[in-house]
Amino acid sequence: MPALFPLFVDLQGRTVLVVGGGAVARRKITALLDAGARVVVGAPALVPELAELADAGRLVHRAGRFAPEWLDDAWLVVAATDEPDTNRAVAEAAGARRIWANVVDDVELSTVQVPARIERGPLQIAISSSGGAPMLARHLRETLETQLDESLGALAQLLADARGRIRARLPDLQARRRFFDRVLSGPVPGLLRRGAESEALQAFDDALAQADTARPAGRVALVGAGPGDPGLLTLRALRLLNEADVILHDRLVSPEVIALARRDAEFIEVGKQAGGHSVHQQRIHEIMLEHAQAGRFVVRLKGGDSFVFGRGGEELECLQAHGIPFEVVPGITAALACGAYAGIPLTHREHAQSVRFVTAHCKDSADTLDWSNFAAERQTLAVYMGVAGLDTVRAQLIAHGRAPDTPFALVENGSRPEQRVVSGTLADLPETARAFQVKSPALLILGEVAALAHTLHWFGAPPLQAPAAVPEYARAA
């Protein structure tokens, strides 16, 4: 099914041909007339409702069977007959003339789809399934109809009427964005919901008169993007993504999260991953400062949480040293998300009374870790960025007393549709990872709780495992 490009089309006074004069055609014609189109209906006969519209001069009726010349002067054609051959002939003739065609209930023949719509005055929300699941689109429309207040139409009309005044008062785009943010979070929408239109207009006029035209002070927000599932973003993170002028994002921030950000923001990838750096940390500092000092709102978007192995503290120190205002929005860190989505409780009354977050992505960091404490029983290790150092992890833990049969789970792409969980025991950790070709991003969870992935998994496929048996207590959990 092809991806569709959404458009809102101005049909005012333009000719639209509808082939078919039955009940299905009537529904399409009603919407076309509401859009101001000049509707021509080609059909041997019309249902009574359409005949009345023709008698009233609201549409033109061409009696007979379809002929290609009916397409003369048409900007759009809708085929709404119950005859497949006729619908195909309409689509082919329209294609030959480069005229957009909608064939009702036929995705293959259509070059344009008519979406399910929610209307609030000049505000319209269109929902499309690319023609493949119209009932789903209709269900979503019905859901949104109950959630979107009717006063949104009045708000859209007020803003449309004042557009010229807004642009004259605030020629700078960033200043206009700040003004709209204040208006939409201020008293105007609430006044319109109560039907107090004159008070709403006065509040709007007051806000516009007081709008600040001075250049804004720049600021930075460190925002945790979580592990990848966009549903795990906080509401504050989502709001800031839609306010940002510039978004500096890590490579591992998922495309689904990026898609929620404001479309006209400037996106700069500054991510790092194990084994290489695309942008050095000092350069990231320089980019943040450059844009913030130019008066822009910068969102530094990090996978997981900024303060858990994200170097967020270093970035805040840089901002503080240069007098740049900042805020921090926490994200769900990989250990919490991977554990939850793999069905692994990081703590458990019977198996683990503590959890440690560890990073071991290079030899130097691995050599400085407190392996004797990490090897203690009845605790969980959550090892970040450790795929490349699994041989070292195994050797150090066993050397410091951790039992070779300690369960582990490697969670690859945790919380994402492509999530995989690979399990086994510490003795075979690196060999199992290589056998299943585990790649970054992946988190290692090691400890007795890791075996619970076999009985508590709920997201994606069951864990993959080496031939070693699952411990008895995990089977009985």
N, C-alpha and C positions, 0 to 999 in steps of 0.2 A: 504494500500500500504506500503510495508516494506521500512525502511530507507536503503539506499545503501551506501556502503563504497567505496569512490573513489580510483581508482588505475590507474597508468600509467604502461602498461605492455610492456616488452621488447620481441618482437616477431622476432627479427632478426635471420633468419635461422631456425626458429621453424615452425613445420607443423600446418597449420590451414585448417580445412575441411570446405568447403562451399557447402551445399547441395542446388542445384538449379542453373540453367544456364541462367536465364532471366535477364531483365533489373534491377530488384532490387538487384539480386546477383552481377551484374556488379558494382554497386555503392559501395557495401561492399568490393569487391575484389580489386578495385582501391586503397582504403585506406589501405588495408592489404598489398598490394605490396609496397606501399610507405613506410610502416613500416618495410620492409625487410622480411616479412613472406614468408615461402615456402607454397604456396597456392595449395591445391588439391580441384578440383571442381568435385562433383559427380552429374551427371544429364544425362538424356537420350540424350539431345542435348544442344548445346550452341548457344547463340545469336552471330552474326558475330563478334562483337568486342571481345568477349571472345574466340571465335575460333581462331582469329588472335593471341591473346596472347598465346594460347596453341601451335599454329604452331611455334611461336617464342621461345618456351621453357620457357616462363615466368610463366606458371602454368601447373599443371598436370591435365588432364581430365580423370575421371573414368566414362565411359559410362554405363548407366543403372539406376536402381532404388536403393534407399538407402538400404544398408545392414550394420548391426552393426559393422562388421569387418572394414568398412571404417574408423572407429574411431581409429584404431591402429596407434600409434605414434602421434596422434593429441593432441595439447595443448589447442585448442579452436575449437569450431564448431559453424558455422552460418547456421541456417535453413532459406532459403530464397525462398521457393517454394510457389505456390498458392494452395497447397493441405494441408488442416488442418491435415489430418490423417498422412501424411508424416512428417510434422513439429512436431507433437506430438511424433511420433516414434523416431525421431532424439533426441528430448529433453529427452525422457525416457531412451534411450540407453546411452546418455551422462551422465545423472544422475547416472546410474548404475555404470559407470566407473569413476565417480568423475571428469568429464571434464566440464569446464564451457561452457554454451550454450547460444547463443543469437538467439531467434526466432523472426524474423522481425515482428513488429506490434503485438506481443503477450506477454504482460507483465507477464501473469500467467505462461507461459511455460519457460520464460527466467530466467536464473540464473545470467546473466550478461547483462548490457545494453551498447549500443554504444552511447556516448554522442555527442552532437553538439560541434564542435571544432573551435577554432581560432588558427591559426598557425603563428608564427613569428620566423622563423628559429627554433632553439632548444626550443624556448618558446612556450608552448601550454597552452591554457585555455579551459577546458572542462566544458560543461553545461549539466546538466541532470535534468529531471523532474521525475526521477525514472520510466520512461517509460509511465507515465500517461498523459503528456501534451507535446508531442514532438513539436507541432507547437509553443508553448510558448518558448521552448528551442531554436528553430530555430530563432524566432523573436529576442531573446536576443543576439544570435550569430551575427545576421545581424547588430544589434545596436552597439555591441562592435567592429565589423569589421570597422565601420566608425570612432571609437574613438581611436583605438590603432594604433599608427604610425608604419609603416613598419620597421623603424629603430630599433624597440625593438628587432628584430631578431639579428641584428648586435651587439647590446649591450649585449644580452644574450650570444652570441658566444664569444665576447671579454672576458666577465667575466668567462665563462667556460674554455677558453684557459689559463687564468691567475690563475685559482684556486689553482694550486700547489704553484705558487709563492706567492700568498696571504697568504696561510696557513703557508708557511715557514717564511715569513716576520712577520706575526702577529699570533702567535700560540694561543694567548689569545682570547677567543670568544668575549668578550666585546670589545676588540680592533678592531676585524674584523667588528663588527656591526657598530662602529663609523666610520670606514673607508668606508664601503658601504654607510652609510648615506651621507658622504661627497661626494663620487663619484656620487651617484645618484642625488644629488641636485646641483652638480657642472657643469662644462662645457662639460663633456664627452657626455651626451645624446644629447645636442644641436648640437655638432659637428657632431655626427653620423646622425642626422636628415638632416643636410646640405650636407651630403655625404663626409665630410672631415675625412675619416677614418684614415689617417696617423696622422693628428693632434689630433684626439681623442685618438689614441693609445699613442701618446707622452704625452698628458695630463694625461692619466691614469697612465703611468709609473712614471711621476713626482709625482703624488699623492701618489703612493705606496712607492716611495723612501722617501717621507717626512712623511709617516704615523707615528703617535706617538705611541710608544710601552709602554709608561709609564702608570702606573696604573691611571685610571681616578679619578677625584674628584667626590664624590657623590653629588646628588642633589635631590630635591623633587618638584613635581608639585601638587598643589591642583587643582583638575579638577572636575567641576560640571557635573554630569551625566544627569541632567535634570530629568523629571518625570517618564521616562520609555520608551517612544517611541524613538528608536535609531535614527530616522530621525531628532530629535531635538538636537543631539549633534553638537557642533561647529566643524569646520574643524580642528582647533587647538587641540581640545580634541581628535579627532580621530587620529591625527598624533602622539600625545604623548602616546596614548594607544598602538600604534604599535612600540614605541621606548622603552617602560618601561621594566626594568628588574624585578621589583616587583610591584604588584598592590594591594594596601590595599583598600578594597571596603566595603561599607555599605551593610547590608542585603537587603535593599530596592532598590539597583541598579538592574535593570532588567536583566534577563539572556540574552536578545537580545543585550543589551549594552555590557555585558561581552564578548559575542561572537565576538565582533568587535576587541577585544584586541589581542595582539600578543600571539600566541598559546603557545609558550615556556616560557612565563613569569611565575613568581611565584605568585600565587593568594592567598591572605590571607584575609579571611572575618573577619572584625573587627566591624561589624555594630551594631547599637543599635536601639531598637524600644520601643515604649511606653510599660511600664510595666516590662521592664527587660533590662539588659545589657549583651551582650555576651563578650565584652572586655571593660574594664574601660578606660577612657580617658587617664590616665597616662600611661597605658600599650600601647595604640596607639602611644603616644609620643615615648616611648622606642623602639617600633618596627621600626618606621620611622628612628630614630637615628641610630639604629643598622645597618640597611641596607645602609643608606646613608653614614655612616662613613666607611663602607666596600667598598665604591666606586661604589655603584649601583645607578641607576636612579629609583627613587620611584615615582609612581603615587598614590596619595591619592584620590581615586575616591569616590565622595559623591553624594548621590541622591539629585536632585535639584541643589542648588547653595551653595558653601562652606561658603559664608558669610551671608546667610539668615538662621538663626537658625541651622547652621551647625558646629559651634565651630571652624570654620576655623581660626579665629583670634588667638585663644589659640594655635593652632598648629603652626602657623607662629611665634608666640612669642617664642615657644620652639625651633624651627629651628634657629631663629635669635640668640638666646642665646648661641647656640652651633656652630655658624658659618657655618651653612649648607645653600648653595645657594638654592633659591626657586623661583617659579613663581606661578601665580594664573590664572586659566582659568575659567571664569564664566560659569555657567550653567543656564538653564531656571528654575526658581524657581517654586514651586508647585502652588502658587497662580496664576501666569501668565498662566501656562499651563492648570490648571484645569478650570480656567475661560474661556480661549479660546476654549478648547475642549468641554465645556458644553454650549457654546454659551452665556456666561455671560460677558458682558463688565464690568470691575472693576470700571470704571468711566463712567459717562453718563451725558451729559449736563443738562438733565431734572431731574435726580434722584440722582446723587452722584458726588460731586465735589472733593472728596478725598477718599483715600483708606488707611487702616491701616493693617499692617501685625502683627499678634499677635500669641503668643504661650501660650497654657494653658493646658499642658499635666500632670500637677500634682497640688495638692492643694496649695502647697507653692507658686508656680508661679502665680496661679490664684488669690491668696490673695493680691499680690503686684501690680496687674494691675490697671490702671487708668480707672475704670469702668464709672465714670461720663462723661469723654470725649468720651469713646467708645460708650456710649448710645446716642450720638448726632445723629440727623437725617441728611439725605442727605449725608451720607458717607457709605462706604463699609468696613465691617470687613472681613478679610481673616484670619481664625483661624487655625493654624497649630497644629497637634498632640492633637486635642481637643476632640476626640471621647469619651474618658473615662470621660470627665468633662462637658458634655453637660448640665446636671442638674444645675451645678454651673453657666455656661454661661447664661442660661435662667434666673435664679434667680437674678443674679447680674445686667443684662441688664434691666430687667423689673423694678427692685428695683430702678435703677438710671434713669428711665424715658423712656426707649425705648418702643415703642408701641408693645403690644402683637401680633398684626397682621402683624408685619414686616416679609417679606418673607425671607426664607433661602433656600440654596441648599447645600447638602452634596455630594461632588464628590469623589467617591471611585475609586481607581486605575485610576486616571486621565491620559488620553492620551494612555492608554493601551487597547488592544482588549476587556478586561473584564470590561471596565469602566461602572459604574452605577452612575446615578444622582438621588438623593432622595430629594424631595422638600416639603415645607410646610410653616407654620408660626411659629414665635418664641414661641408662647404659647404652641405649641405641639412638640417642637424640640426634646427633649429626647425620648418621647414616639414614635414619628415617626421613629427615628433612630433605636430604639429597635424593632419596628414592622417589619422593613425591614432588621434587623440584619446587620447594617452597621459596617464594621470592618476597622481597619487600613490596609493600608494607605488611609486616607480620609481627605479631606480638607473641612472646613465649610466656606461658603460664605454667609454673612448675610447683608441684606440691600435691598432697593427697586429693585436694578438691578438683584437680584437673581431670581425674577419672570420671567425675560426675557428668562430664560432657556426653558420655554414652547413654545415660539414662534421662538427662534433663534437657537435651538439645530440643530446640523448638523452631529455630530459624535456619532455612537452607537445608542442605543435605546432611545426613548423619556424619559423624566424624570418620575420617579415614584413619586406618591404623595398621601398624606393622603386625606381623604374625603373633607377637606376644599377647597373652590373654589379658583381658580387662580384670583388674583386681576384684576380689570377691565382694568387698564392701560396696564397690560402685554398682555391681549388679543388683545388690539388695537395697539400694537407696530408694 
